[in-house]
Amino acid sequence: MSVDRHDGVHVRLRRSKTDQEGVGTVRALPFTDRHDSCPPCAYVRWAQVVAAFDSRGRPGVIRILTTAEPFDAHVCRGAVPRTGSRTPLFRSIRKNGNLSETALSGAAVHKAIRRRAEQAGYDAALVNQLGGHSLRAGFVTQAFRNGAHAHAIMRQTGHTTPEMVEVYARERTPLVGNAVTILGL
């Protein structure tokens, strides 16, 4: 991962569900107007935590979290701390609060999504249906609702056909983005 001064965060995927051969690709996560939802800002803040842990352990993380400036502005245009080149950026966090040396697993992502949905007050039956795939389907659905075309969505998701993108679109509002509403009927 790296921050590109024009595009935002560039994420290099070595392999993915849509790239089983491991050709690799780069996905961009853009700068946003709001600092609290800006992917490059989130990347920089997390890289600061990882760098503090790698250099000084848990005391380093506590220090950075207690002395950091309040997160009330963008931090994505400044320097990005260097993290260990051999250790994964996204790691699991042990029960004692220390970062592990291993990459965050799909199961950990799954648990985090469910935990956050529960904290947000979602119904327990819905929470039990959520996982990493829900984020992918939600992205596709919202992109269609916001007027994105299938090929633009495919560039970000790695889908190979517009038909497959349509499968992921969990549309519950059939008039959003529908030609009949665009005509004003």
N, C-alpha and C positions, 0 to 999 in steps of 0.2 A: 504494500500500500504506500501511496505517496500523495502529497497534496500538490496539484498542478495549479499554478497561479491563475489560470484562465477557467479551467473546468471544474475544479473541486477535487475530491478524492478520487484517485484512480486505484481500483481494486483489481489486482491480477489474480485471475482464477486459473489455477493449473489444470483443474479437472472439475467437471460438474455433471449434473444429471443429464444435461443436454450436450455434453462433450465427454463421452465415455472414453474416447481415444486419448484424451489428455493433450490436445492441441494447445489449449489455453486461450484465454481471451482477457480483455480488459473491460471492466464496467466502470462508468463514471457516476459519482454521487455529487450533485451540484451544490454550489454555495446557495444559501437561501437568504431571504431578507431578515428572518428572525433568527437570532443566535441560539435560541432554545430548541430549534428544530433543524439546525444546520449540520448536515453530516460531517463536513470538514471540521467544524468546531468539536463535535463529539469525538472524532478521531484524535484530534490534538489533545483534548483533555484526557482521553484514555491512554494515549501514548505517554503523557506526563506521569500518570499513575504507574504504568508498567516500567518506565525508565527509573522512577524513584524506587520501585521495588527491586529491580535488577541491581541497582547500585548500592542501596542501603537497607534493603529488606523492609519488613513491616514498619519499623520506625520511620523510614523514608517516606512511606505512603502516608502515615499519620501526619508527618511534618508537612507534606505538600497539601494535604487536605485541610489542615488547620491554618496554614499561612497563605494559601492561594487567594488571589483577588476574588471578590464575589463574581459569580457567573452572570453578569448583567450586560455583557457586550460580546461581540465576536472575538474569538481567539485564533481563528483559522488563518489569519494573514501573517502571523508571526512565525517564529522558528518552531519546527517540530522536533521534539527530543528524539535522539537516536535510541532505539531499543536493540536488544541483542539480536544479531542476524540469524542465529540458530534456534532461537526460542520463538514460539508462536506469539503473535500479538494478542489474539483472543484466547485466553486460557481460563480454565476453571478456577474457581475460588474455593479454597478448602474451608472447612467449618471454623477453623481458627482465624480465618480472614487472610491467610497468606495465598498468594498466587501459586498455582502449581506450575510445573514445567511442561505439562501436556496441553494440547489444544483443547478448546471447548468442544464437547461432543454434541452430536445432534440431540441426544437425550437431554442434555443440560439446557440447550436452547428450547426444547419442547417444554421443559419444566418452567423455565423463565417466562415463556409466553403465557402459560396457564396461570402462573403465580401473579403476573401483572394484570391479567384479565380479571382474576378473582379480586385483586385489590381495587380495581376500577369499578367493581360492583356488578359485573356481568353475572347472569343467572348460572348456577352450578351446572345445569344440563348443557348449556352452551360452552362453558369453560372446558368441559370434558371432551368436546369435539375439536378443540383448538390444538394447533401445533405449527411447526415451521411451514408446512404446506399452506396453512391458512394465510400466512403473510404473502405468499406468492399469489394465491388466488385473490386475495384482497387487493394487492397491487394491480393486477390485471383488471379487476372489476372497477376500481376507482379510476384507473387510467382511461378506460372506456367512458365512464361517466363524465370525465373531464374533457372528453372530445379527442383523445389520442386515437390514432389509427392503428390497426393491427400491426403494421410493419414497424411503427415507432415502438410499440410495446415489445415486439420480437427482438429489437436491437438491445433492449435492456434485459429481457428475461432469457434470451437464448432459444426461445421456441423456434422451430424450423418451418412451421406452416401456420397460416392464419387460422385454419380450422382448429388447430390445437389450442391456440390462444382463446378462441371462442369457447372451448370446453372449460377453460379455467375461469371464464367470466361468470361469476355467480350473480347474475342480474336479478334483482328483486323489484326493480322499478323499470318496467318495460317502456315507459315513455321518455326516460332520460336518454338523450342522444338519438332518439328515434326521428326519422325523417318527417313524420307527421307533425311533430311538435315544432320542428324547424320551419315547416311551411306555415305555421301559425293556425292550423286548423283546430 
